[in-house]
Amino acid sequence: MVTIEDLSVNFGSTEAVRHVNLEIQGGEILGVVGESGSGKSVTALTLMGLVSEEATVTSGRILFDDAVLQEAGKPRDKALYRRYQGERMSMVFQEPMTSLNPTQRVGRQVEEMLRLHSMPAYSEEGAPGRGTAAEPSSPAEPKGRAAGGRQQRQAMKQLVLETFAAVGLREPERVYGCYPHQLSGGMRQRVMIAMAIILHPRLIVADEPTTALDVTVQNQIMDLLREINEKRHNAILFITHDLNLARRICHRIAVMKDGRVVETGTPEEIFEHPREEYTRNLIEAVPSRMKRRTKRGGGGQICPEPVVTVRDLQVYYREGGNSLFSRGKKNHVVRDAGFEIRKGEILGLVGESGCGKTSLSKAILGMNRDITGEIRHYSTRPQMIFQDPYSSLNPSKTVGWLLEEPLRARGKLEPERAMSAADMRCAAMEMLGTVGLSEAYYDRRPSQLSGGQRQRISIGQALITRPGLVIADEPVSALDVTIQAQIMELMRRLQEEMGLAYLFISHDINVIYQMSDRIMVMKEGKILEIGETEEVFAHPREEYTRQLLRES
Amino acid sequence: MKYLSKKIVTLIMTLFVVSAAAFIAFQIIPGDVVTSILGTEATPEREAQLREELGLNDPPVARYFRWAGGVLMGDLGISYRYAKNMNEMMPVAELIGDKLPVTLSLAAISLVLIVAVSIPLGVLWARSRNKVLDAALGVITQTTMAIPSFFLGIIVTYLFGMVFKCFVPGGYVSYEKDIKGFLFYLLFPALAIALPKAAMTARFLRGSLLTELRADYVRTARSKGCGERRVMYGHVLRNAMMPVITFLGMIIAEIVAGSIVVEQVFSLPGIGRLLISSISTRDLPVVEILILYITFVVIFVYFLVDILYRVVDPRISGK
């Protein structure tokens, strides 16, 4: 149905996509898997005619049912594309939070699809049959508005409501009148999907549709996509960085690296007999419970003595902030937390977004003072490793400066431990070696580093003051799988060498399994369960834990 | 409702602080209303008598509260300098009531011009793929913004008054006599006020539009098959208006408070000119009320901006 022949796309002088050949047959789910920068999104956006104007197609062409959509050397024909966009092919984006217009009711946004193109013939009463050609170029007066506009609008709304119901949105009426911010991430993604399928396009391009969602919601959305494919026989181009996800729903998988397709095959072929070294690495890097956990070496013994104990901890936020007029209402985000972290252990904390993981860790660090209860530290100031290495390092400073900053801060707080500039420089150089970077990085800036390298700097920052406890808040979530594996390996090695204790936070239960000695499960601000890793995985006590385990 | 009462309390507190500050300022700055009225040649007896008449012998705090009490009761006081006729001084309320329609009409016309010019211009500019047009608009708006308003006023007077003879420079027509002539005369000073502000607003809107055009939801709209026009008017414009509304609010507050320079150049009897002359003659009652008026206008406009925000962006009120 869709053929991408020898496609190359350049941004200026950099080649984002190199000689890619892909074929999507009607009704199939084709997965394109690759790490960030592999060109998978650019390929999809080029297919959809949505790639930014700086990009140029330097070779090859894209065919949709033998019609040439795009060809090297010719400018993109926008008018032609508009007849395909929405009606014959549609797209579901990664970020449901920002992909909907924030100032328009979602019902109207989905309905716009119908306004732009003629209504499909499938819809029940009221709607006229499918027109010969849509007229997106004259949005002011869509066809048929003059004739029985009211009836037409009623029919459109009816179809939107039906589609909302079909994508599993309960209370379609209510959702219809909501603004995007009034819906949860999963609901927004369902709205996006409703928008994508309402005209029964033959191809749906789904670009990381579940990456920004929690595991449970992720599963629901995956099931929905599969169901749509089975019922309506739309072909789906499913783009993901997650091999496991691709394995679960795709009929065929193409693996991309550095702008090229390195391997194509059925999921069985790819997983059982990967032909390429790269594919093999990718499969191995995925954290999984199938693989045995690497047992800790002899160096890092867990001592029974704690580095921190938490008792009866409540963390809350004041609603309304510091207003003169409203008395802040306490809004609890963590309730009755009580646990300890022992010297030299990794305590994994797992839970969905909004369950209070980050609030709890901030309270332990002393960054949140709206707490009651007791937090007792037995080691020096704990440090934190943050999730997003792209935004958590000050872009205007050098790596050396960033590494020395915690030492300077400590010098201010405890003048007797202040270090000379030369000593700090030495410590920073040594730390670069410790986290696996050469000393040449000392004078670079974060913008010159890759995501993995930046995260190494974050780790260096956290460890340079030699704390007893490090809190790592989703330290690998923003990284590609292969990099993720390296960073986890580094963190484990450092933990053993330096006798550290980690509070390791993640939403990914497989990552937690790989890393942790003990596991703590949180839901809605409460700690549900805490225990040895193997014990919790083998015999989860709580229904919620079982659910988490089942779904990942 | 709670929101409204909060706003009103803030308003009252601000008015109190500002009026007290203005009062204190008048105690500190050199110059005396008595000397200003009688001149330096007056006898000490005459000065003492006038001082007594104006109630200036009471301690400042008592005078402030007497004045504030009067304002609360609706009595805006009586001007020290402006005479109504041979025997009476002019009440401040009447004095300002005379000038207010001029300034408000001027502000309204200016605002209409600003919006009518800047929004189409900003949209056109953001959509333009033409490098020459882009650069030309950049230079034109920058120049317009940079010209001081008195100079722009002179240019407008020269061009429309002397060359094209559209209006008689300095021939202000009172609104009481000829409302049409009055509004037509105001068109030209409004032009002098509006041009630089419109240029600023257009630049601002363009920047905001270009930022919004990179947003994810724009890509979604394109993926639906929206044409460029529909993307712009159906999706982007409303979101891009948010910062522009704030900016327009600031401009409105400024011009409603009286455009001193332009009123001067076009010899309009507006609030701005009244303020300047009252300060120089130390006419405290008039200045106090004018300052209250300006403060009120600024706060009220920001209140309106706030309301408008809630209308445009559902995320602000909806929780």
Interface residues (C-beta under 8 A of the other chain):
Chain A: M48 L50 K78 Y81 R82 R83 Y84 Q85 G86 E87 S90 M91 F93 E95 T98 S99 L100 N101 P102 T103 Q104 E112 M113 L116 H117 A134 P136 S137 P139 Y179 H181 Q182 M192 M195 F325
Chain B: K2 K6 V9 A215 D216 Y217 R219 T220 A221 R222 S223 K224 G225 C226 G227 E228 R229 R230 G234 H235 R238 N239 V312 D313 P314 R315 G318
